[in-house]
Amino acid sequence: MSVLTTNYLTPTGREEAWRFTPLKRLRGLHDGSASVDLRHSLITKAALPSGVTFLRENLVPLAASDDVIIERIRGEASETAHLAIAADIEISEPIFLTRSNGSMDSAELSRVRISLGTHAKATVIVENIGETLLAEDLEISLSAGSSLSFVSLQEFDAKTVYTARHHAVVDKDASFRSINVTVGGDVVRILPTVEFTAPGASAELLGVYFATAGQFFEHRMHVDHAVPNAKSRVNYKGALAGKDAHTVWIGDVLIRAVAEGTDTYELNRNLLLSDGARADSVPNLEIETGEIVGAGHASTTGRFDDEQLFYLMSRGISLDNARRLVVRGFFSEIINEIGNEEVQERLMSRIDNELEKAGA
């Protein structure tokens, strides 16, 4: 067991990237005080299909990062868990990766790479469960013409602290879809980022989060349109119930001067289910060229739609069940995009249970 190195600029909370994050609750991941155990908790859930490998390798990062936790991971963790999908194959069933062997006594620093060869097509579902202190540098590489649906499920137990960067590098005519679901943990901070490297690429970032009393969930997007004729869509939905439930959504889209023909839109909607909860939503759009197809953003935060509740209750549905149905309907648009009924129903049941515990 070792201690994180401290040759990095420790955030103070005054920086833009950290101004919402409760640093004292990160258990030393940000300032180098956490003890580190060199465990590897990410494993494959079943035998891998032909053309797919999962190995631990020494890999150079795909892209630089200015996040202090990511830099610490790269300084301490030499091996990367690499899921590689060969060129020209289509995997019909989802590939499941799951976590085990967690611990709150020491931190795990995880480096993960998911790579697709040219014209490969696959769905990868990462299941994060249990109780753990975890910092993760997860990179995704999509070669020309490939297509990936990446699903990340944060179903942690109550004490977990999880910080991660999910960075996708998307090549010519490649298609990337990410679905983040966060329904568990004490502090969860995820940075879903996209870098386009050639024209014709597309990215869709979807997500849902449900925070209850005392939980802090932060999702901070960044989409870098640095090439012409690329498309991006962002759609995140959150619900909050209970005292001091706090969520943060930051949506940054940069359209560079060379990125003519860009088509982008980002949306964040939050549903407050009780008093004492707080949702921060900050969409940002920076445009350096006027030669684009379209660019826009929207953000809303509000309470239950009284008309919806009245409609359901007028048909004999109790108030509690009416609230549950409204929340399910709010989330179903995105959860149904996962495309796996077992996972979808498990997530909806988790949301029902959290809603019941919160008494909302």
ZIGI-V558207 format. One record per pair of residues at least 4 apart in sequence whose ideal C-beta (glycine too) atoms are under 8 Angstrom apart, sorted by the first residue. I is the first residue (numbers start at 1). J is the second residue. D is the distance in whole Angstrom. If there is no record, write none. Layout:
BEGIN
i={I/I}
j={J/J}
d={D/D}
END
This chain:
BEGIN
i={1/1/1/1/2/2/2/2/3/3/3/3/3/4/4/4/4/4/4/4/4/4/4/5/5/5/5/6/6/6/7/8/8/8/8/8/9/10/10/10/10/11/11/11/11/11/11/11/11/12/12/13/13/13/13/14/14/15/17/17/17/18/18/20/20/20/21/21/21/21/21/21/22/22/22/23/23/25/25/25/25/26/26/26/26/26/26/27/27/27/27/27/28/28/28/28/28/29/29/29/29/29/29/29/29/30/30/30/32/34/34/34/35/35/35/36/36/36/36/36/37/37/37/37/37/38/38/39/39/39/40/40/40/40/40/41/41/41/41/41/41/41/41/42/42/42/42/42/42/42/43/43/43/43/44/44/44/44/44/44/45/45/45/45/46/48/48/48/48/49/49/49/50/51/51/51/51/52/52/52/52/52/52/52/53/53/53/54/54/54/54/54/55/55/55/56/56/56/56/57/57/57/58/58/58/59/59/59/59/61/61/61/61/62/62/62/62/62/63/63/63/63/65/65/65/65/65/65/66/67/67/67/68/69/69/69/70/70/70/71/72/72/72/73/73/73/73/73/73/73/74/74/76/77/77/77/77/79/80/80/80/81/81/81/81/82/82/82/83/83/83/83/83/83/83/84/84/84/85/85/85/85/85/85/85/85/85/86/86/87/87/87/87/87/88/88/88/88/89/89/89/90/90/90/91/91/91/91/91/93/94/94/94/94/94/94/95/95/95/95/96/96/97/97/97/97/98/98/98/99/99/99/99/99/99/99/100/102/102/102/102/102/102/102/103/103/103/103/104/104/104/104/104/105/106/107/107/107/108/108/108/108/109/109/110/110/110/110/110/111/111/111/112/112/112/112/113/113/113/113/114/114/114/114/114/114/114/115/115/115/115/116/116/116/116/116/116/116/116/116/116/117/117/118/118/118/118/119/119/119/119/120/120/120/121/121/121/122/122/122/123/123/123/123/123/124/124/124/124/125/125/125/125/125/126/126/126/126/127/127/128/128/128/128/128/128/128/129/129/129/130/130/130/131/131/131/131/131/132/132/132/132/133/133/134/134/134/134/134/135/135/135/136/136/136/136/137/137/138/138/138/138/139/139/139/140/140/140/140/140/140/140/141/141/142/142/142/142/142/142/142/142/142/142/142/143/143/144/144/144/144/144/145/145/145/146/146/146/147/147/147/148/148/148/149/149/149/150/150/150/150/150/150/151/151/151/151/151/152/152/152/152/152/152/153/153/153/154/154/154/154/154/154/154/154/154/155/155/155/155/155/156/156/156/156/156/157/157/158/158/158/159/160/160/160/160/160/161/161/161/161/162/162/162/162/162/163/163/163/163/164/164/164/165/165/165/166/166/166/166/166/166/167/167/167/167/168/168/168/168/168/168/169/169/170/170/170/170/170/170/170/170/170/170/170/171/171/171/172/172/172/172/172/173/173/173/173/174/174/175/175/175/176/176/176/176/176/177/177/177/177/178/178/178/178/178/178/179/179/179/179/179/180/180/180/180/180/180/180/180/180/181/181/181/181/181/181/182/182/182/182/182/182/182/182/183/183/183/183/183/183/183/184/184/185/185/186/186/186/187/187/187/188/188/188/188/189/189/189/190/190/190/191/191/191/192/192/192/192/192/192/193/193/193/193/194/194/194/194/194/194/195/195/196/196/196/196/196/196/196/196/197/197/197/198/199/199/199/199/199/200/200/201/201/201/202/202/202/203/203/203/203/203/204/204/204/204/205/205/205/205/205/205/205/206/206/206/206/206/207/207/207/207/207/208/208/208/208/208/208/209/209/209/209/209/209/209/210/210/210/210/210/210/210/210/211/211/211/211/211/211/211/211/211/211/211/211/212/212/212/212/212/212/212/213/213/213/213/213/213/213/214/214/214/214/215/215/216/216/216/217/217/217/217/218/218/218/218/219/219/219/219/219/220/220/220/220/221/221/221/221/221/221/221/221/222/222/222/223/223/223/223/223/223/223/224/224/225/225/225/225/225/225/225/225/225/226/226/226/226/227/227/228/228/228/228/228/229/229/229/230/230/230/230/231/231/231/231/232/232/232/232/232/233/233/233/234/234/234/234/234/234/235/235/235/235/236/236/236/236/236/237/237/237/237/237/237/237/237/238/238/238/238/238/238/238/239/239/239/239/239/239/239/239/240/240/240/240/240/240/240/240/240/240/240/241/241/241/241/241/241/241/241/241/242/242/242/242/242/242/243/243/243/243/244/244/244/245/245/245/246/246/246/246/247/247/247/247/248/248/248/248/249/249/249/249/249/249/249/250/250/251/251/251/251/251/251/251/252/252/253/253/253/253/253/253/253/254/254/255/255/255/255/255/255/255/255/255/255/256/256/257/257/258/259/259/259/260/260/260/261/261/261/262/262/262/262/263/263/263/263/264/264/264/264/264/265/265/265/265/266/266/266/266/266/267/267/267/268/268/268/268/268/269/269/269/269/270/270/270/270/270/271/271/271/271/271/272/272/272/272/272/273/273/273/273/273/273/273/273/274/274/274/279/281/281/281/282/283/283/283/284/285/285/285/287/287/304/304/304/304/305/305/306/307/308/308/308/309/309/309/309/309/310/311/312/312/312/312/312/313/313/313/313/317/317/317/318/319/320/321/322/323/323/323/324/324/324/325/326/327/327/327/328/328/328/328/331/331/331/332/332/333/335/335/335/336/338/338/338/340/341/342/343/344/345/346/347/348/349/350/351/352/353/354/355}
j={35/36/37/106/35/36/38/76/32/33/34/35/36/28/29/32/33/34/36/72/76/107/109/32/72/75/76/10/31/32/75/32/68/71/72/75/68/30/31/32/68/15/17/18/21/23/30/31/68/18/23/18/19/21/23/18/19/19/66/67/220/23/30/218/248/280/26/187/189/216/218/248/26/187/216/30/31/161/186/187/216/30/31/161/163/187/189/34/104/107/133/161/32/33/34/35/107/34/69/72/107/133/135/161/163/68/69/163/72/106/107/133/105/106/107/76/106/107/108/109/103/105/106/107/108/77/109/101/103/108/56/79/81/108/110/99/100/101/102/108/110/132/134/81/97/98/99/110/112/126/97/98/99/100/48/54/95/96/97/98/96/97/98/127/96/52/53/54/95/91/93/95/89/85/86/89/91/83/84/85/86/91/95/122/82/83/84/81/82/83/84/97/81/82/84/79/80/81/82/79/80/82/78/79/80/80/82/111/113/65/74/137/139/113/139/141/167/169/139/167/169/195/70/71/74/137/165/167/71/71/165/191/72/73/135/163/74/137/165/75/76/109/135/77/109/110/111/135/136/137/111/137/109/109/110/111/137/111/111/112/113/110/111/112/113/112/113/115/95/97/112/113/114/115/124/113/115/117/89/91/95/114/115/116/117/120/122/117/120/117/118/119/120/143/117/118/119/120/117/120/121/120/121/122/95/120/121/122/123/123/123/124/125/151/339/340/122/123/124/125/125/127/124/125/126/127/126/127/129/126/127/128/129/130/132/134/130/108/130/131/132/133/134/160/108/131/132/133/131/132/133/159/160/133/133/133/134/135/132/133/134/135/135/136/134/135/136/137/138/136/137/138/136/137/138/139/138/139/140/141/124/138/139/140/141/148/150/140/141/142/143/120/121/122/141/142/143/146/147/148/174/143/146/143/144/145/146/143/144/145/146/143/146/147/146/147/148/147/148/149/148/149/150/151/339/148/149/150/151/151/153/338/340/343/150/151/152/153/153/155/134/152/153/154/155/156/162/155/156/157/156/157/160/156/157/158/159/160/156/160/161/162/160/161/160/161/162/163/164/162/163/164/162/163/164/165/164/165/164/165/166/167/167/168/169/148/150/166/167/168/169/176/168/169/146/147/148/168/169/170/171/174/175/176/201/171/174/171/172/173/174/198/172/173/174/171/174/175/174/175/176/175/176/177/177/179/339/166/168/176/177/178/179/178/179/181/338/343/166/178/179/180/181/190/181/343/347/162/180/181/182/183/184/185/188/190/181/183/184/347/350/160/162/184/185/188/184/185/184/185/186/186/184/185/186/187/188/185/186/187/188/185/187/188/189/190/187/188/189/190/189/190/191/190/191/193/178/180/190/191/192/193/191/193/194/195/176/178/193/194/195/203/195/197/174/175/176/194/195/196/197/201/202/203/230/197/198/201/197/198/199/200/201/198/199/200/201/201/202/201/202/203/194/201/202/203/204/203/204/206/337/192/203/204/205/206/207/206/207/334/337/338/190/192/205/206/207/208/209/219/236/207/208/209/335/338/347/188/190/207/208/209/210/217/219/208/209/210/347/350/351/354/188/350/215/217/214/215/216/215/216/217/215/216/217/218/217/218/220/218/219/220/220/221/222/205/207/219/220/221/222/221/222/223/224/203/205/222/223/224/232/224/226/201/203/224/225/226/227/230/259/201/226/227/227/227/228/229/230/261/229/230/227/230/231/230/231/232/223/230/231/232/233/232/233/234/235/221/223/232/233/234/235/236/234/235/236/334/337/219/235/236/237/334/236/237/238/331/334/335/217/219/236/237/238/239/247/238/239/240/241/331/351/354/355/215/216/217/238/239/240/241/242/245/246/247/277/240/241/242/245/354/357/358/241/242/243/244/245/276/358/242/243/244/245/245/246/246/247/248/238/246/247/248/247/248/249/250/236/247/248/249/250/248/249/250/252/234/236/249/250/251/252/253/266/252/253/254/232/234/252/253/254/264/266/254/256/230/232/253/254/255/256/259/262/264/254/256/258/259/258/259/258/259/260/261/262/260/261/262/259/261/262/263/262/263/264/293/253/263/264/265/266/264/265/266/251/253/265/266/267/268/266/267/268/334/249/251/267/268/269/268/269/270/271/330/331/333/334/247/249/268/269/270/271/279/270/271/272/273/327/330/331/351/245/246/247/270/271/272/273/274/277/278/279/245/273/274/277/354/355/358/359/360/274/276/277/358/359/360/274/275/276/277/276/277/278/276/277/278/277/278/279/280/270/278/279/280/279/280/281/282/268/270/279/280/281/282/299/282/284/266/268/282/283/284/297/299/284/286/264/266/284/285/286/295/297/286/288/259/262/264/285/286/287/288/289/292/295/288/289/288/289/289/288/289/292/289/291/292/291/292/293/289/292/293/295/292/293/294/295/285/292/294/295/296/294/295/296/297/283/285/296/297/298/297/298/299/281/283/298/299/300/299/300/301/330/279/281/300/301/302/302/303/304/327/330/277/279/301/302/303/277/303/304/323/327/355/358/360/358/359/360/301/299/300/301/299/297/298/299/297/295/296/297/292/295/308/309/323/326/309/326/310/311/312/322/326/313/319/322/323/326/314/315/317/321/322/325/326/317/318/319/322/321/322/325/322/323/324/325/326/327/355/360/328/352/355/329/330/331/351/355/332/348/351/352/335/348/351/336/348/337/344/347/348/344/343/344/347/344/345/346/347/348/349/350/351/352/353/354/355/356/357/358/360}
d={5/7/5/6/7/5/8/7/7/7/7/6/7/7/8/4/7/6/6/6/7/7/8/6/7/6/7/7/7/4/8/7/5/6/6/8/6/7/5/7/7/6/7/4/8/6/6/8/6/7/8/5/6/7/5/8/7/7/8/7/7/7/8/6/4/6/7/8/6/8/6/8/7/7/6/6/8/7/7/5/7/5/8/6/7/6/8/6/8/7/6/5/7/4/3/8/7/5/6/8/6/7/5/7/6/6/6/8/7/7/4/7/7/4/7/6/6/5/8/6/7/8/4/7/7/8/8/6/7/5/7/8/7/8/8/5/6/5/6/6/7/7/8/5/6/8/6/6/6/8/7/6/8/6/6/5/8/7/6/8/4/7/5/7/6/4/7/6/7/6/8/8/8/7/4/4/8/7/7/5/7/7/7/8/8/8/5/7/7/5/8/8/8/5/8/4/7/6/7/7/6/5/6/6/7/4/6/8/6/7/6/7/7/8/5/6/7/5/7/6/6/6/4/6/8/7/6/7/8/7/6/7/6/7/5/5/6/5/5/6/6/7/7/5/5/7/6/6/7/5/7/6/5/4/7/5/8/7/4/7/5/7/7/5/7/8/5/7/7/7/8/7/5/7/7/8/5/8/7/7/8/8/7/5/6/5/5/5/7/3/5/6/6/7/7/7/5/7/8/6/8/7/4/7/6/8/7/4/7/8/4/7/5/8/8/6/6/7/5/7/5/7/7/7/5/7/8/4/7/8/7/5/6/7/7/8/7/7/4/6/3/8/7/8/7/8/6/7/6/7/5/6/8/8/7/5/7/6/7/7/5/7/5/8/6/7/4/7/8/8/5/8/7/7/4/7/8/5/8/7/6/8/8/5/7/7/7/7/4/8/8/4/8/6/7/5/6/4/8/6/8/5/7/4/5/5/6/8/8/4/6/7/5/8/7/5/8/8/6/8/7/4/8/7/7/7/7/5/7/4/7/8/7/7/8/7/5/7/5/7/8/7/6/5/6/6/7/5/7/8/7/6/7/7/4/8/5/5/7/5/8/7/7/5/7/7/5/8/8/8/5/7/7/7/4/7/7/6/6/7/5/7/5/8/7/7/6/7/7/4/7/7/8/5/5/8/6/7/7/5/6/4/8/6/8/5/7/5/4/6/6/7/7/5/6/8/5/8/7/4/8/8/6/7/5/7/7/8/8/7/7/5/7/8/5/8/6/8/7/7/7/5/7/8/5/7/7/6/7/7/4/7/6/6/5/8/8/6/5/8/6/4/6/4/4/7/6/8/7/7/6/5/7/4/6/8/8/7/6/5/8/6/7/5/7/8/8/8/5/8/7/5/7/8/4/7/7/8/6/7/5/7/8/5/8/7/5/7/7/5/7/7/5/6/5/8/5/6/7/5/7/4/8/6/8/5/5/7/8/3/6/5/6/8/8/4/7/5/8/7/5/8/7/8/7/5/7/7/5/7/8/6/8/7/5/7/8/5/7/7/6/6/6/6/8/7/4/8/8/7/8/7/5/7/7/8/6/5/7/7/8/4/8/5/7/8/7/5/7/5/6/6/8/7/7/8/7/6/7/8/5/8/8/7/5/7/8/4/7/7/5/7/5/8/7/5/7/7/8/5/8/7/4/7/8/5/7/7/5/7/7/5/7/5/7/7/6/6/5/4/8/7/8/7/6/5/5/4/7/8/6/7/7/5/8/7/4/7/7/8/8/5/8/7/5/8/8/6/7/7/7/5/7/8/8/5/7/5/6/6/8/4/7/7/7/5/7/5/5/6/5/7/7/8/5/8/6/7/5/8/8/8/5/6/8/4/7/5/7/8/5/8/8/4/7/5/7/8/5/4/6/5/7/5/8/3/5/6/6/8/7/7/7/5/7/6/7/5/8/8/8/8/5/7/7/4/8/8/6/8/7/5/7/7/8/4/8/6/8/8/7/5/6/8/7/5/8/7/5/7/7/5/7/7/8/5/8/6/7/7/6/5/6/4/5/7/8/5/7/6/7/6/7/6/5/5/8/7/4/8/7/8/6/8/8/4/7/8/7/8/5/8/8/7/6/8/6/8/7/4/7/8/8/5/8/7/6/8/7/5/8/8/5/8/8/6/6/8/6/5/7/8/7/5/7/6/7/4/8/6/6/7/7/8/4/8/6/7/7/6/6/8/4/7/6/6/4/5/6/8/7/4/8/4/6/7/6/5/8/7/8/8/4/8/6/8/8/7/4/7/7/5/8/8/7/8/5/7/8/5/8/8/5/8/8/7/5/7/8/5/7/4/6/7/4/6/6/8/5/8/5/6/7/5/7/7/7/5/8/5/5/7/8/7/5/6/6/6/6/5/7/4/5/7/8/6/7/6/4/7/7/7/6/8/5/6/7/7/4/5/8/8/8/7/5/8/7/7/5/7/6/8/8/5/8/7/5/7/5/7/8/5/8/8/5/8/8/4/6/7/4/8/7/7/7/7/6/5/7/7/7/5/7/8/7/7/7/7/7/4/7/8/5/5/4/8/6/8/4/7/5/8/6/7/5/7/6/7/6/7/6/7/7/6/6/7/8/5/6/7/5/7/7/6/7/4/8/4/6/8/6/7/6/5/5/5/7/7/6/7/6/6/6/7/7/6/6/6/6/6/7/7/6/6/6/7/8/5/7/6/5/8/8/5/6/7/6/6/5/8/6/6/6/6/6/6/6/6/6/6/6/6/6/6/6/6}
END
